[in-house]
Amino acid sequence: MNPDTYAALYGPGRPAARRRGTEVAVVAGVLAGVLWAMALLVLACLGFLTLWAEADVGPTDGIPLRWVPIVLAIAAVPIGLLCTPAVRRLTIAVRALVTGLATFLTVIGLAVWTFVHS
């Protein structure tokens, strides 16, 4: 047997290389989940308050159509962001964090605008 092969197979143990970035991915994933949950919660509350306000005025025929472009614009924010090359180069956890942050800020802006103009 070749001495180099023997040393490689049965020599002193080498510590395994540590995977880098796992802590960052976990933190980014948790933060992304929190941001997405808060954005969806605020959006659901806004929708409930809008339907309640419409029902308070009188009989309604369903969801007010003026909210359709707003909801489509909110959905277009993360989709448009995911199509950019800079975001596509990021890891999946960081992508979720970036899109969650953009969506959260958009929804919070919509909530502030709604309460200022109501």
N, C-alpha and C positions, 0 to 999 in steps of 0.2 A: 504494500500500500504506500502511496505517496505520502511523505511526511506532512506536506502542506494540507492534504486532504484530511489526514488524521487530526491535525491541530484544529482545522476548521470544524470538524465534526465533534471532537471530544475535548477540545481545549476549554479554557476558562469561559464561564458564561458571560455573555454581554447583555447589559440591560436593554430591554426593548425600547425602541424609539418612542417617545411620548407624542401622542397626537396633539397637535396644536389647534386651538380655536374651538374646542368643544365647549368650554365654559362660555365663550362669547356667543356661540350658537344657542346655547340653552337660555342665556339671559335675553338675547334678541328674540327668541321664540316666545318667551314668557311675556316680554314687553309688547310684542306684536299681538299676542292673544288678548292682552288687557286693552290695548288701543282699539282693536277691532270690536271687542265686546262693548266698550264704552261708546264707540261710534254707532254701532247698531242699536244700542239702548237709547241713545239720544234721538236717533232717527225714528225709532218706534214710538217714543214719547211725542215727538213732533207730529207724527202721523195720527196718533190717537187724539191729540189736542186739536188738530185740524178737523178731523171727522166730528169731534164733539162740538166744535164751534159751528160747523156747517149744519149739524143736526139741531143746534140751538136756534138757528135762524128760521128753520122750517123743514118741511119734508125734503129729503135728498133723493137723488136717483143713483147714488153710489159714490165712488171716489171722485172728488173734484178733478177735472181734467187739467186745471192749471198746475197741478203738482207733477204731472207726467214729465215735462221737460226738466224739472228740477231733479227728479229721481234719476232720469237718464244722465244728466250731467254729473251727479254724484257717482253713478256707476262708471262713467267714462274716465274719471280721475285715476283710479288704480289701473284700469285697462290701458290707458294711454301711457301711464308711467311704466308699466311692465314692458311696453314695446320699445322703450328707449334702450340703446346699446349699453349705456352706463349702468343701468339697473340690471340688465340681463347678465352682466359679468359678475354680479354679486352672488353670494350664497343664498340659498332658499330662505333661511331664517332672516337674513338681513333684508331680502326683498320683501318679505312679509312685514317687517318692521317699517320699511320706507313707505310701502303702500298703505299700511295701517295708519301711519302718522299723517300722510296726505289726506286720507279719507276722514280721519278724525278732525283735522283742522277744517276741512271743507264742511263737515256736518256742524261743527261748533260755529263756524261763520254763518251758516244758514240759520242756526238757532238764534244767534245774536241778531241777525237781520230780521228774523220773524218777530222777535219780541220788541225790537225798536220800532218796527213799522206796524205794530198791531194796536 
